Amino acid sequence: MFVRESDSNWEIRAPAKVNLFFEVLARRADGFHEIETLMLPIRLFDKLSFVSRPGDRIDLSWRWAAGKQAGQSDQIPDGDGNLVVRAVRLLRARAGVKVGASIRMVKWIPAAAGLGGGSSDAAAALTLANRGWRLGWSRIRLAQLAAELGSDIPFFFGHGAAICAGRGEKIRPVEGVPPLHLVVVKPPGGLSTARVYAACRPATQPRPIAPLLRALRRGDLAQAGQLLHNQLGGVAARLSPWIGRVASEFEGLGCLGHQMTGSGTAYFGLCRTVRHARRAAGVLRSRRVGRVFQVGTCH
């Protein structure tokens, strides 16, 4: 995340993420699933701003970025239904803050996509509130609070690739992953994370993540592309026809590997170079399969 202060107004850019590896290991007694996933932040950002206000109200206003045509799957909850509002309210209560805040958000990251936009926005809002209210909480402390709200949120307090385990809240940073060039497609249809997980069955023979990590660390992206894995992909393809359609559009683009990210429906391809990614993005835009982003990973 990238933070800056202007007078009393704090602003931040909140990145999306992709999952290069996603294995579902077991269903837990608490209703969540035990997972192991390799996540990387990507250069697709929402922008949030924060101003401390008198009173106890936490106001959130948001809009899609200029030129963005929001579809049915891009609806964002308002009020207490929004993760940003819940996150800031929780921090306010735990820190004993006696003032409120106004939060403004401009969204580029599609919703219901598996790109982590809601989780990243919540982490960004906590970071801004911590700065705007002069609390001085550490990133570790904020991440621990964030884990109470959502499994993916703690990841966004880091700076790069990480293996996320447990229900996603146990974060282990990963060193040595090179910059990657990606093309990402968000088809018109979305999927509920809860619906995808409800239909998922844990792997009987889980794949190891180590071979993918070794390939990435030695810069063998061709091998890494062959080792991409998402256990949720097959389930999502049965629930949404868009997954199979987008996957077929990636054939012939020369990507080193391609798959769905998170619980979908966004889909990405690993490209050889930034030029390759731009060319693939142009082809995909011409085929009108949804919103297309040519992005790199954050480091």
Summary of the structure (lengths in Angstrom):
residues: 299
radius of gyration: 18.8
end to end distance: 10.4
largest distance: 57.8
contacts: 1006
relative contact order: 0.18
helix: 33%
strand: 31%
